[in-house]
Amino acid sequence: MNAGKRPTLYIMRSSAVTVALAIALLLPFGAVLAQYNPPNTTPPIPPPPALRPALESSSNSTPTNPSPAPATNAPPAQLPASTTPKNVVMPPSMDKIEDKRPLMIGDVINFRVVEDHDAPRSLPLNDSGEIEVPLLGRIPAAGKTLKKLAEELKALFEKDYYYQATVLLSMDVTARSRAKMGKIYVVGQVRAPGAQDIPEDEIYTVSKAVLRAGGFGDFADKRKVKLVRKKAPDSKETDTIIVDCTEVFDKGDTSHDPVVKPEDLIIIPQRLINF
């Protein structure tokens, strides 16, 4: 019986020795495998877009100077067209404001105070010959030149509102072309008496009115032409100016040639002695 069990014990002892040898051989390879760390070939998952700036700023501890953008030939940015209204031409200074043509009902003025840094605004002359000026209210304007009106507004602004006010005024060309400039009346010793429309594109004077009426008649008294004008648009009182037209036609002195206004009456009398 004992002799029959020996092969089994031998086999068990041989298997144990085989396992021990296998373990002894595999231990060095296990240590090597434990130290080996293969590279991670899986690409990293990018952070959400909202977090990218914060992550980038935290990862870059030192700021970097970005390279300058390449130069281009693009024109500089322009201000929007709405900052300056169309058809508005303002004088560069108060000395350059028009000082010839008197204002009349229906005119529209472009108004600007330089110190406000605002765009010009339109101020129409109402039926009373007044304009509505910001801060000042209604101001009489009919019969005044733009320069005279600007000087008056400057004084009023500096009295209560500004240390210094540079008031610029100009005519609204578009509005003036639409406005009715009014009529004058030429009677007496001219070849074509009657009503005349005041031209909208020129300074209309007594001598020009006489020329449009066909010139003086044969018996006209050129030295005593009468210019009759109302003191106010709704007044019955009048002023009479005596105009010596020989100074204008014979000598070319335009200082004796007053500018006419709507509803003016020009009377050319007859000479007392005709020869």
Phi and psi in degrees as GROMACS dihedral restraints (atoms count N, CA, C in turn):
[ dihedral_restraints ]
;  ai    aj    ak    al  type     phi  dphi    fc
    3     4     5     6     1   -69.0    20    10
    4     5     6     7     1   -33.0    20    10
    6     7     8     9     1   -66.9    20    10
    7     8     9    10     1   -28.3    20    10
    9    10    11    12     1   -75.9    20    10
   10    11    12    13     1   -18.3    20    10
   12    13    14    15     1   -91.9    20    10
   13    14    15    16     1   -11.9    20    10
   15    16    17    18     1   -61.5    20    10
   16    17    18    19     1   -43.5    20    10
   18    19    20    21     1   -58.0    20    10
   19    20    21    22     1   -38.1    20    10
   21    22    23    24     1   -65.4    20    10
   22    23    24    25     1   -43.0    20    10
   24    25    26    27     1   -64.5    20    10
   25    26    27    28     1   -35.1    20    10
   27    28    29    30     1   -66.6    20    10
   28    29    30    31     1   -42.0    20    10
   30    31    32    33     1   -64.5    20    10
   31    32    33    34     1   -39.9    20    10
   33    34    35    36     1   -67.0    20    10
   34    35    36    37     1   -40.6    20    10
   36    37    38    39     1   -65.1    20    10
   37    38    39    40     1   -38.3    20    10
   39    40    41    42     1   -65.1    20    10
   40    41    42    43     1   -40.3    20    10
   42    43    44    45     1   -64.8    20    10
   43    44    45    46     1   -40.5    20    10
   45    46    47    48     1   -63.8    20    10
   46    47    48    49     1   -40.5    20    10
   48    49    50    51     1   -65.2    20    10
   49    50    51    52     1   -38.4    20    10
   51    52    53    54     1   -64.1    20    10
   52    53    54    55     1   -42.3    20    10
   54    55    56    57     1   -64.8    20    10
   55    56    57    58     1   -40.7    20    10
   57    58    59    60     1   -65.4    20    10
   58    59    60    61     1   -39.6    20    10
   60    61    62    63     1   -65.8    20    10
   61    62    63    64     1   -39.1    20    10
   63    64    65    66     1   -63.4    20    10
   64    65    66    67     1   -41.8    20    10
   66    67    68    69     1   -65.0    20    10
   67    68    69    70     1   -39.8    20    10
   69    70    71    72     1   -64.0    20    10
   70    71    72    73     1   -34.6    20    10
   72    73    74    75     1   -76.4    20    10
   73    74    75    76     1   -33.5    20    10
   75    76    77    78     1   -81.9    20    10
   76    77    78    79     1   -20.6    20    10
   78    79    80    81     1   -60.1    20    10
   79    80    81    82     1   -44.1    20    10
   81    82    83    84     1   -61.6    20    10
   82    83    84    85     1   -38.6    20    10
   84    85    86    87     1   -67.4    20    10
   85    86    87    88     1   -33.0    20    10
   87    88    89    90     1   -65.9    20    10
   88    89    90    91     1   -38.5    20    10
   90    91    92    93     1   -64.5    20    10
   91    92    93    94     1   -39.2    20    10
   93    94    95    96     1   -65.7    20    10
   94    95    96    97     1   -43.3    20    10
   96    97    98    99     1   -64.7    20    10
   97    98    99   100     1   -33.3    20    10
   99   100   101   102     1   -66.4    20    10
  100   101   102   103     1   -34.1    20    10
  102   103   104   105     1   -81.0    20    10
  103   104   105   106     1   -15.3    20    10
  105   106   107   108     1   -83.6    20    10
  106   107   108   109     1   125.1    20    10
  108   109   110   111     1  -122.7    20    10
  109   110   111   112     1    97.8    20    10
  111   112   113   114     1   -66.1    20    10
  112   113   114   115     1   148.3    20    10
  114   115   116   117     1   -65.4    20    10
  115   116   117   118     1   148.4    20    10
  117   118   119   120     1   -86.7    20    10
  118   119   120   121     1   110.3    20    10
  120   121   122   123     1   -88.0    20    10
  121   122   123   124     1    -2.5    20    10
  123   124   125   126     1   -78.1    20    10
  124   125   126   127     1   124.5    20    10
  126   127   128   129     1   -64.4    20    10
  127   128   129   130     1   142.7    20    10
  129   130   131   132     1   -67.1    20    10
  130   131   132   133     1   150.5    20    10
  132   133   134   135     1   -82.2    20    10
  133   134   135   136     1   121.7    20    10
  135   136   137   138     1   -66.4    20    10
  136   137   138   139     1   148.9    20    10
  138   139   140   141     1   -71.0    20    10
  139   140   141   142     1   162.2    20    10
  141   142   143   144     1   -59.8    20    10
  142   143   144   145     1   152.1    20    10
  144   145   146   147     1   -56.2    20    10
  145   146   147   148     1   -36.1    20    10
  147   148   149   150     1   -66.9    20    10
  148   149   150   151     1   -24.2    20    10
  150   151   152   153     1   -96.2    20    10
  151   152   153   154     1    -8.4    20    10
  153   154   155   156     1   -62.9    20    10
  154   155   156   157     1   -46.3    20    10
  156   157   158   159     1   -58.9    20    10
  157   158   159   160     1   -41.1    20    10
  159   160   161   162     1   -66.8    20    10
  160   161   162   163     1   -41.3    20    10
  162   163   164   165     1   -67.4    20    10
  163   164   165   166     1   -40.9    20    10
  165   166   167   168     1   -64.5    20    10
  166   167   168   169     1   -39.9    20    10
  168   169   170   171     1   -67.5    20    10
  169   170   171   172     1   -34.4    20    10
  171   172   173   174     1   -75.7    20    10
  172   173   174   175     1   -29.5    20    10
  174   175   176   177     1   -78.1    20    10
  175   176   177   178     1   -27.7    20    10
  177   178   179   180     1   -96.2    20    10
  178   179   180   181     1   101.3    20    10
  180   181   182   183     1   -76.6    20    10
  181   182   183   184     1   -26.7    20    10
  183   184   185   186     1  -115.6    20    10
  184   185   186   187     1   131.2    20    10
  186   187   188   189     1   -69.1    20    10
  187   188   189   190     1   149.6    20    10
  189   190   191   192     1  -115.9    20    10
  190   191   192   193     1   150.2    20    10
  192   193   194   195     1   -90.2    20    10
  193   194   195   196     1   114.1    20    10
  195   196   197   198     1   -68.7    20    10
  196   197   198   199     1   151.0    20    10
  198   199   200   201     1   -70.6    20    10
  199   200   201   202     1   141.0    20    10
  201   202   203   204     1   -64.2    20    10
  202   203   204   205     1   148.0    20    10
  204   205   206   207     1   -69.8    20    10
  205   206   207   208     1   145.0    20    10
  207   208   209   210     1   -63.6    20    10
  208   209   210   211     1   143.6    20    10
  210   211   212   213     1   -69.3    20    10
  211   212   213   214     1   144.3    20    10
  213   214   215   216     1  -126.2    20    10
  214   215   216   217     1   166.1    20    10
  216   217   218   219     1   -98.4    20    10
  217   218   219   220     1    19.1    20    10
  219   220   221   222     1   -67.7    20    10
  220   221   222   223     1   140.4    20    10
  222   223   224   225     1   -67.7    20    10
  223   224   225   226     1   154.7    20    10
  225   226   227   228     1   -63.8    20    10
  226   227   228   229     1   155.1    20    10
  228   229   230   231     1   -64.5    20    10
  229   230   231   232     1   138.4    20    10
  231   232   233   234     1  -102.1    20    10
  232   233   234   235     1   150.3    20    10
  234   235   236   237     1   -68.6    20    10
  235   236   237   238     1   149.0    20    10
  237   238   239   240     1   -60.9    20    10
  238   239   240   241     1   146.6    20    10
  240   241   242   243     1   -63.4    20    10
  241   242   243   244     1   -20.4    20    10
  243   244   245   246     1   -74.4    20    10
  244   245   246   247     1   -10.7    20    10
  246   247   248   249     1   -69.6    20    10
  247   248   249   250     1   -27.6    20    10
  249   250   251   252     1  -125.3    20    10
  250   251   252   253     1   118.5    20    10
  252   253   254   255     1   -62.3    20    10
  253   254   255   256     1   154.4    20    10
  255   256   257   258     1   -70.7    20    10
  256   257   258   259     1   158.0    20    10
  258   259   260   261     1    60.4    20    10
  259   260   261   262     1    26.1    20    10
  261   262   263   264     1  -114.3    20    10
  262   263   264   265     1   120.5    20    10
  264   265   266   267     1  -123.1    20    10
  265   266   267   268     1   110.9    20    10
  267   268   269   270     1   -99.0    20    10
  268   269   270   271     1   142.6    20    10
  270   271   272   273     1   -66.5    20    10
  271   272   273   274     1   151.8    20    10
  273   274   275   276     1   -70.6    20    10
  274   275   276   277     1   -23.3    20    10
  276   277   278   279     1  -155.0    20    10
  277   278   279   280     1   170.5    20    10
  279   280   281   282     1   -67.0    20    10
  280   281   282   283     1   -27.0    20    10
  282   283   284   285     1   -66.2    20    10
  283   284   285   286     1   -22.0    20    10
  285   286   287   288     1   -97.2    20    10
  286   287   288   289     1     6.5    20    10
  288   289   290   291     1   -71.6    20    10
  289   290   291   292     1   142.5    20    10
  291   292   293   294     1   -59.9    20    10
  292   293   294   295     1   137.2    20    10
  294   295   296   297     1  -134.3    20    10
  295   296   297   298     1    33.3    20    10
  297   298   299   300     1  -119.8    20    10
  298   299   300   301     1   -55.6    20    10
  300   301   302   303     1   -82.5    20    10
  301   302   303   304     1   125.7    20    10
  303   304   305   306     1   -75.0    20    10
  304   305   306   307     1   146.6    20    10
  306   307   308   309     1   -74.6    20    10
  307   308   309   310     1   151.1    20    10
  309   310   311   312     1  -141.2    20    10
  310   311   312   313     1   165.9    20    10
  312   313   314   315     1   -59.1    20    10
  313   314   315   316     1   132.6    20    10
  315   316   317   318     1   102.4    20    10
  316   317   318   319     1   -16.8    20    10
  318   319   320   321     1   -68.4    20    10
  319   320   321   322     1   154.3    20    10
  321   322   323   324     1  -126.0    20    10
  322   323   324   325     1   126.9    20    10
  324   325   326   327     1  -104.4    20    10
  325   326   327   328     1   138.7    20    10
  327   328   329   330     1   -89.7    20    10
  328   329   330   331     1   123.7    20    10
  330   331   332   333     1  -121.1    20    10
  331   332   333   334     1   137.7    20    10
  333   334   335   336     1  -155.2    20    10
  334   335   336   337     1   138.1    20    10
  336   337   338   339     1  -105.1    20    10
  337   338   339   340     1   116.4    20    10
  339   340   341   342     1   -59.2    20    10
  340   341   342   343     1   -38.4    20    10
  342   343   344   345     1   -66.2    20    10
  343   344   345   346     1   -16.4    20    10
  345   346   347   348     1   -82.2    20    10
  346   347   348   349     1   -18.6    20    10
  348   349   350   351     1    58.9    20    10
  349   350   351   352     1    30.9    20    10
  351   352   353   354     1  -104.2    20    10
  352   353   354   355     1   160.1    20    10
  354   355   356   357     1   -71.0    20    10
  355   356   357   358     1   154.9    20    10
  357   358   359   360     1   -60.7    20    10
  358   359   360   361     1   151.3    20    10
  360   361   362   363     1  -126.1    20    10
  361   362   363   364     1   156.0    20    10
  363   364   365   366     1   -91.8    20    10
  364   365   366   367     1   133.9    20    10
  366   367   368   369     1  -126.0    20    10
  367   368   369   370     1   104.0    20    10
  369   370   371   372     1   -81.3    20    10
  370   371   372   373     1   147.7    20    10
  372   373   374   375     1   -81.6    20    10
  373   374   375   376     1   122.0    20    10
  375   376   377   378     1   -80.6    20    10
  376   377   378   379     1  -174.2    20    10
  378   379   380   381     1   -66.2    20    10
  379   380   381   382     1   -16.5    20    10
  381   382   383   384     1   -93.5    20    10
  382   383   384   385     1     3.4    20    10
  384   385   386   387     1    76.7    20    10
  385   386   387   388     1    22.7    20    10
  387   388   389   390     1  -113.3    20    10
  388   389   390   391     1   159.5    20    10
  390   391   392   393     1  -121.8    20    10
  391   392   393   394     1   151.0    20    10
  393   394   395   396     1   -97.5    20    10
  394   395   396   397     1   104.8    20    10
  396   397   398   399     1   -98.7    20    10
  397   398   399   400     1   133.7    20    10
  399   400   401   402     1   -55.1    20    10
  400   401   402   403     1   136.4    20    10
  402   403   404   405     1    74.9    20    10
  403   404   405   406     1   -31.3    20    10
  405   406   407   408     1   -97.1    20    10
  406   407   408   409     1   -25.3    20    10
  408   409   410   411     1    85.3    20    10
  409   410   411   412     1  -150.6    20    10
  411   412   413   414     1   -78.1    20    10
  412   413   414   415     1   129.3    20    10
  414   415   416   417     1  -127.8    20    10
  415   416   417   418     1   128.1    20    10
  417   418   419   420     1   -62.0    20    10
  418   419   420   421     1   133.8    20    10
  420   421   422   423     1  -131.9    20    10
  421   422   423   424     1   -25.5    20    10
  423   424   425   426     1   -61.6    20    10
  424   425   426   427     1   136.9    20    10
  426   427   428   429     1    88.5    20    10
  427   428   429   430     1   -10.1    20    10
  429   430   431   432     1   -99.6    20    10
  430   431   432   433     1   151.6    20    10
  432   433   434   435     1   -79.5    20    10
  433   434   435   436     1   164.4    20    10
  435   436   437   438     1   -60.3    20    10
  436   437   438   439     1   -39.9    20    10
  438   439   440   441     1   -67.0    20    10
  439   440   441   442     1   -42.9    20    10
  441   442   443   444     1   -63.7    20    10
  442   443   444   445     1   -41.1    20    10
  444   445   446   447     1   -65.5    20    10
  445   446   447   448     1   -39.9    20    10
  447   448   449   450     1   -63.0    20    10
  448   449   450   451     1   -39.9    20    10
  450   451   452   453     1   -65.4    20    10
  451   452   453   454     1   -38.9    20    10
  453   454   455   456     1   -66.0    20    10
  454   455   456   457     1   -42.9    20    10
  456   457   458   459     1   -64.8    20    10
  457   458   459   460     1   -38.4    20    10
  459   460   461   462     1   -59.2    20    10
  460   461   462   463     1   -46.0    20    10
  462   463   464   465     1   -63.3    20    10
  463   464   465   466     1   -39.8    20    10
  465   466   467   468     1   -68.6    20    10
  466   467   468   469     1   -40.6    20    10
  468   469   470   471     1   -64.6    20    10
  469   470   471   472     1   -43.7    20    10
  471   472   473   474     1   -74.1    20    10
  472   473   474   475     1   -15.2    20    10
  474   475   476   477     1   -71.6    20    10
  475   476   477   478     1   -39.9    20    10
  477   478   479   480     1  -127.5    20    10
  478   479   480   481     1   -18.3    20    10
  480   481   482   483     1  -123.8    20    10
  481   482   483   484     1   -30.8    20    10
  483   484   485   486     1  -128.6    20    10
  484   485   486   487     1   147.5    20    10
  486   487   488   489     1   -72.1    20    10
  487   488   489   490     1   -38.9    20    10
  489   490   491   492     1  -146.2    20    10
  490   491   492   493     1   130.6    20    10
  492   493   494   495     1  -126.9    20    10
  493   494   495   496     1   121.9    20    10
  495   496   497   498     1  -103.1    20    10
  496   497   498   499     1   104.6    20    10
  498   499   500   501     1   -98.4    20    10
  499   500   501   502     1   121.9    20    10
  501   502   503   504     1  -112.9    20    10
  502   503   504   505     1   132.4    20    10
  504   505   506   507     1  -130.4    20    10
  505   506   507   508     1   145.1    20    10
  507   508   509   510     1  -150.8    20    10
  508   509   510   511     1   162.9    20    10
  510   511   512   513     1   -82.6    20    10
  511   512   513   514     1   139.4    20    10
  513   514   515   516     1   -78.7    20    10
  514   515   516   517     1   105.0    20    10
  516   517   518   519     1   -62.3    20    10
  517   518   519   520     1   -41.4    20    10
  519   520   521   522     1   -64.9    20    10
  520   521   522   523     1   -44.2    20    10
  522   523   524   525     1   -68.0    20    10
  523   524   525   526     1   -37.1    20    10
  525   526   527   528     1   -66.1    20    10
  526   527   528   529     1   -34.9    20    10
  528   529   530   531     1   -68.5    20    10
  529   530   531   532     1   -25.4    20    10
  531   532   533   534     1   -87.8    20    10
  532   533   534   535     1   -22.0    20    10
  534   535   536   537     1   -76.3    20    10
  535   536   537   538     1   150.7    20    10
  537   538   539   540     1   -81.9    20    10
  538   539   540   541     1   120.7    20    10
  540   541   542   543     1   -79.1    20    10
  541   542   543   544     1   -13.1    20    10
  543   544   545   546     1    99.9    20    10
  544   545   546   547     1   177.5    20    10
  546   547   548   549     1  -126.4    20    10
  547   548   549   550     1   156.0    20    10
  549   550   551   552     1  -126.4    20    10
  550   551   552   553     1   169.7    20    10
  552   553   554   555     1  -132.8    20    10
  553   554   555   556     1   128.1    20    10
  555   556   557   558     1  -116.7    20    10
  556   557   558   559     1   123.8    20    10
  558   559   560   561     1  -133.9    20    10
  559   560   561   562     1   165.8    20    10
  561   562   563   564     1    99.8    20    10
  562   563   564   565     1  -143.4    20    10
  564   565   566   567     1   -81.7    20    10
  565   566   567   568     1    65.8    20    10
  567   568   569   570     1  -129.8    20    10
  568   569   570   571     1   163.9    20    10
  570   571   572   573     1   -81.2    20    10
  571   572   573   574     1   -22.7    20    10
  573   574   575   576     1  -139.7    20    10
  574   575   576   577     1    74.3    20    10
  576   577   578   579     1   -69.3    20    10
  577   578   579   580     1   160.0    20    10
  579   580   581   582     1   142.8    20    10
  580   581   582   583     1  -171.4    20    10
  582   583   584   585     1   -80.0    20    10
  583   584   585   586     1   149.4    20    10
  585   586   587   588     1  -135.4    20    10
  586   587   588   589     1   139.0    20    10
  588   589   590   591     1   -79.6    20    10
  589   590   591   592     1   137.2    20    10
  591   592   593   594     1   -75.5    20    10
  592   593   594   595     1   122.9    20    10
  594   595   596   597     1   -62.5    20    10
  595   596   597   598     1   145.7    20    10
  597   598   599   600     1   -89.9    20    10
  598   599   600   601     1   -10.0    20    10
  600   601   602   603     1  -117.0    20    10
  601   602   603   604     1    18.5    20    10
  603   604   605   606     1  -154.3    20    10
  604   605   606   607     1   163.6    20    10
  606   607   608   609     1   -85.8    20    10
  607   608   609   610     1   112.8    20    10
  609   610   611   612     1   -96.7    20    10
  610   611   612   613     1   123.3    20    10
  612   613   614   615     1  -118.0    20    10
  613   614   615   616     1   176.1    20    10
  615   616   617   618     1   -61.6    20    10
  616   617   618   619     1   -44.4    20    10
  618   619   620   621     1   -63.5    20    10
  619   620   621   622     1   -38.4    20    10
  621   622   623   624     1   -66.9    20    10
  622   623   624   625     1   -35.8    20    10
  624   625   626   627     1   -65.6    20    10
  625   626   627   628     1   -38.7    20    10
  627   628   629   630     1   -65.3    20    10
  628   629   630   631     1   -43.2    20    10
  630   631   632   633     1   -63.4    20    10
  631   632   633   634     1   -39.7    20    10
  633   634   635   636     1   -68.2    20    10
  634   635   636   637     1   -26.9    20    10
  636   637   638   639     1   -81.6    20    10
  637   638   639   640     1    12.1    20    10
  639   640   641   642     1    92.8    20    10
  640   641   642   643     1     1.6    20    10
  642   643   644   645     1    90.5    20    10
  643   644   645   646     1   174.8    20    10
  645   646   647   648     1   -69.2    20    10
  646   647   648   649     1   148.7    20    10
  648   649   650   651     1   -76.6    20    10
  649   650   651   652     1   174.0    20    10
  651   652   653   654     1   -64.5    20    10
  652   653   654   655     1   -27.6    20    10
  654   655   656   657     1  -114.3    20    10
  655   656   657   658     1    24.7    20    10
  657   658   659   660     1   -75.4    20    10
  658   659   660   661     1   142.7    20    10
  660   661   662   663     1   -93.6    20    10
  661   662   663   664     1    95.8    20    10
  663   664   665   666     1   -70.2    20    10
  664   665   666   667     1   -18.3    20    10
  666   667   668   669     1   -87.2    20    10
  667   668   669   670     1   -12.5    20    10
  669   670   671   672     1  -129.5    20    10
  670   671   672   673     1    45.7    20    10
  672   673   674   675     1   -71.3    20    10
  673   674   675   676     1   133.6    20    10
  675   676   677   678     1  -104.5    20    10
  676   677   678   679     1   131.1    20    10
  678   679   680   681     1  -111.4    20    10
  679   680   681   682     1   108.8    20    10
  681   682   683   684     1  -102.2    20    10
  682   683   684   685     1   127.3    20    10
  684   685   686   687     1  -136.5    20    10
  685   686   687   688     1   140.0    20    10
  687   688   689   690     1   -69.7    20    10
  688   689   690   691     1   144.1    20    10
  690   691   692   693     1   -71.2    20    10
  691   692   693   694     1   -27.8    20    10
  693   694   695   696     1  -147.4    20    10
  694   695   696   697     1   156.4    20    10
  696   697   698   699     1   -55.0    20    10
  697   698   699   700     1   -35.5    20    10
  699   700   701   702     1  -107.8    20    10
  700   701   702   703     1    18.3    20    10
  702   703   704   705     1   -97.5    20    10
  703   704   705   706     1   150.9    20    10
  705   706   707   708     1   -94.0    20    10
  706   707   708   709     1   -11.2    20    10
  708   709   710   711     1   -79.5    20    10
  709   710   711   712     1   145.5    20    10
  711   712   713   714     1  -132.1    20    10
  712   713   714   715     1   159.9    20    10
  714   715   716   717     1  -115.8    20    10
  715   716   717   718     1   146.5    20    10
  717   718   719   720     1  -121.0    20    10
  718   719   720   721     1   127.7    20    10
  720   721   722   723     1  -113.3    20    10
  721   722   723   724     1   129.2    20    10
  723   724   725   726     1   -91.8    20    10
  724   725   726   727     1   125.6    20    10
  726   727   728   729     1  -115.2    20    10
  727   728   729   730     1   124.9    20    10
  729   730   731   732     1   -92.0    20    10
  730   731   732   733     1    95.7    20    10
  732   733   734   735     1   -72.8    20    10
  733   734   735   736     1   -13.8    20    10
  735   736   737   738     1   -67.6    20    10
  736   737   738   739     1   -29.7    20    10
  738   739   740   741     1   -64.5    20    10
  739   740   741   742     1   -30.5    20    10
  741   742   743   744     1   -84.2    20    10
  742   743   744   745     1   -52.6    20    10
  744   745   746   747     1   -77.2    20    10
  745   746   747   748     1   -35.0    20    10
  747   748   749   750     1   -92.6    20    10
  748   749   750   751     1   -33.2    20    10
  750   751   752   753     1  -113.1    20    10
  751   752   753   754     1   -11.4    20    10
  753   754   755   756     1    72.7    20    10
  754   755   756   757     1    23.7    20    10
  756   757   758   759     1   -89.2    20    10
  757   758   759   760     1    98.8    20    10
  759   760   761   762     1   -76.8    20    10
  760   761   762   763     1    -7.5    20    10
  762   763   764   765     1   -68.0    20    10
  763   764   765   766     1   -17.1    20    10
  765   766   767   768     1   -97.6    20    10
  766   767   768   769     1    19.9    20    10
  768   769   770   771     1  -122.6    20    10
  769   770   771   772     1    85.8    20    10
  771   772   773   774     1   -69.4    20    10
  772   773   774   775     1   152.9    20    10
  774   775   776   777     1   -80.4    20    10
  775   776   777   778     1   135.8    20    10
  777   778   779   780     1   -84.7    20    10
  778   779   780   781     1   160.4    20    10
  780   781   782   783     1  -128.2    20    10
  781   782   783   784     1   162.2    20    10
  783   784   785   786     1   -55.2    20    10
  784   785   786   787     1   140.1    20    10
  786   787   788   789     1    73.5    20    10
  787   788   789   790     1     9.3    20    10
  789   790   791   792     1   -67.4    20    10
  790   791   792   793     1   150.0    20    10
  792   793   794   795     1  -120.2    20    10
  793   794   795   796     1   123.3    20    10
  795   796   797   798     1  -108.2    20    10
  796   797   798   799     1   121.4    20    10
  798   799   800   801     1  -114.4    20    10
  799   800   801   802     1   122.6    20    10
  801   802   803   804     1  -105.5    20    10
  802   803   804   805     1   106.0    20    10
  804   805   806   807     1   -77.1    20    10
  805   806   807   808     1   170.3    20    10
  807   808   809   810     1   -96.4    20    10
  808   809   810   811     1   143.6    20    10
  810   811   812   813     1   -64.7    20    10
  811   812   813   814     1   147.0    20    10
  813   814   815   816     1   -72.0    20    10
  814   815   816   817     1   -35.8    20    10
  816   817   818   819     1  -116.9    20    10
  817   818   819   820     1   121.1    20    10
  819   820   821   822     1  -106.9    20    10
  820   821   822   823     1   119.9    20    10
